[in-house]
Every structure is written in C-alpha cells, then in structure tokens.
Amino acid sequence: MSQSKQRRFPTFLIVLLAAVGLTAVFILIPPNREEVSDKLLPWNSHYNQANQLEALGLVLNQSTPNDAKKLFGNDVEVKIFSKKDESGKAAEVYFPSMNIATIRGAVALSLAVPKEELDRYYSQGVQTTVTQTGNRQVTPNSENIEKLMAKPIKLVTLIPRKNLTKRAIEMRFGQPQRVEKQSDGLEHWFYPDKGLEVLYDEEGPDALQYGPSIQ
C-alpha cells in the first residue's frame, strides 16, 4: 500500500493495522458449517422498519461495544485519539480478531460520546502515546473504559483478513450505486441502501465501513 494514500479508516485501524497480519478473501460459506444469523453477515446490512442501520449484528446509534463483545469476543482495546494540538478527539474500540462463520477480520467501532465527557476521559487517561506525526493516543482509566463500553456505536469498520476482489464484492454485495476514485487513490464503492462504503485497494488491505451517514 502506497504511503501517500490517506486512508479514511478509524484511527485505531490506522495505528494497529500492520499488526493484524491481513492475508485472505471473503469466500462462499461452504455447507455443513456452523449456522449463523443472516444479520451477522457483512453483505446483509440493511435499514430496519425503524430506519435504523443494522450491520454485523449491531444496530448503529443504539448498540454498544458491550453488545459487540457478545458477537466478537473479549479481546478488545479502548482508546481515545486526538490530533497534535489535542483537537479532534475520537473514542474507538478495537477487536483485533473477529470470527463469523468462515469470515475473519478486525473490527473498529467509533463511538458517539458528548464532547465534554470525552474531554474528561481524555484528561484522566492513564497512558499517552505520541505518534511520529505528533498525534496522540490515550488509554482511558478502567472506570472510564467501562463507561465508553456502554456508549452507542456510530460507525463500524471491518477489515477482512484476505484482500477482496472486485468479483467477490459484486457476488456478495451486488452492483454498487456508484464507484468513485477519490483523493486517497482508492475506489470507493457505495451501497446507500446497505449504509455501506467499500474502500477497494488492489494492493490491500480493503475496508468495509458501515454508517447511517454513508449515502
């Protein structure tokens, strides 16, 4: 992946992506595998009767990271990120290994947290790491982690362990409403009815982002 590409992943994935060891493709689920709910499958995201987006078994702006733990396991990290000047704070929860049937990947959840509350959790952090660009990564204290795990999820990003092919995307998700090649050099495939944006990179890794704001 070219270093000049500016990926629009949640900050957690930008920081930790290299450690995930992304290596394989969405494949057809073979017979005689463990039965899973259709709602858990990445290609079945949809808006329910209440016009809420459901993706990967989660209801966006309602489900919490605690709900996600029941689906993705207890291997989870919680961080608050900011820019060099400590602006642009964002709380994210990261599951480095998500397994649904034959699908393997990493998941990052962006949380909806009021600004004043997020500022307080940030200032009370127990550890701060500064990146080469000067951006900051703060580990909240245990009490605040519990509070963040109960906050609603506003954006879900899935990084499959195997790179996607265009054929695999079309087979599973259908034809996108539109495809845009954006300033990051990547093709962005939009599925507004699924609340889904696929960031396709021939060199990998790819990303599937789910959010009500995706149109």
BELTA-V488732 format. One record per backbone hydrogen bond with DSSP energy under -1.0 kcal/mol. CO is the residue of the C=O (numbers start at 1). NH is the residue of the N-H. E is the energy in kcal/mol with one decimal. If there is no record, write none. Layout:
# BELTA-V488732
co->(CO,CO)
nh->(NH,NH)
e->(E,E)
This chain:
# BELTA-V488732
co->(2,10,11,12,13,16,17,37,38,39,41,46,48,52,53,54,55,58,59,59,63,64,65,68,68,69,74,77,79,80,81,82,83,87,90,91,92,93,94,95,98,100,103,104,105,106,107,108,109,110,110,114,115,116,117,118,119,120,122,127,129,131,135,136,137,138,139,139,141,142,143,144,145,147,148,149,152,153,155,156,157,158,159,165,166,167,168,169,170,178,180,182,186,187,188,189,190,191,191,195,196,197,198,199,200,201,207,208,209,210,211)
nh->(5,14,15,16,17,19,20,40,41,57,44,54,51,48,60,46,58,55,62,63,153,68,69,71,72,73,76,94,92,138,90,136,86,83,81,111,79,109,77,107,105,103,100,161,98,159,95,157,93,154,155,118,119,120,121,122,123,124,125,139,137,134,131,82,129,80,126,127,145,146,147,148,149,150,151,66,112,61,110,210,108,208,106,169,170,171,172,173,174,190,188,185,182,200,180,198,177,194,196,211,191,209,189,207,187,204,199,158,197,156,214)
e->(-1.4,-1.5,-2.2,-2.5,-2.0,-1.5,-1.5,-1.7,-1.1,-1.5,-2.1,-3.3,-2.3,-2.7,-2.6,-2.0,-2.1,-2.6,-1.7,-3.5,-2.4,-1.9,-2.0,-1.1,-3.1,-2.0,-1.3,-2.8,-2.5,-3.4,-2.0,-2.0,-2.2,-3.0,-2.9,-2.4,-2.4,-3.1,-2.0,-2.5,-1.8,-2.7,-2.1,-2.4,-4.2,-2.9,-3.3,-2.5,-2.3,-2.9,-1.4,-2.6,-2.8,-1.7,-2.2,-2.4,-2.3,-1.5,-1.5,-2.8,-2.5,-1.5,-2.9,-2.1,-2.7,-2.4,-2.6,-1.0,-2.2,-1.9,-1.4,-2.6,-2.3,-1.1,-1.7,-1.9,-2.6,-4.0,-2.7,-3.2,-2.4,-2.5,-2.1,-2.3,-2.5,-2.5,-2.1,-3.2,-1.2,-2.5,-3.2,-2.4,-1.9,-3.0,-2.3,-2.9,-2.4,-1.6,-2.0,-2.0,-2.9,-2.8,-2.9,-1.7,-1.5,-1.0,-3.1,-2.9,-2.4,-2.2,-1.8)
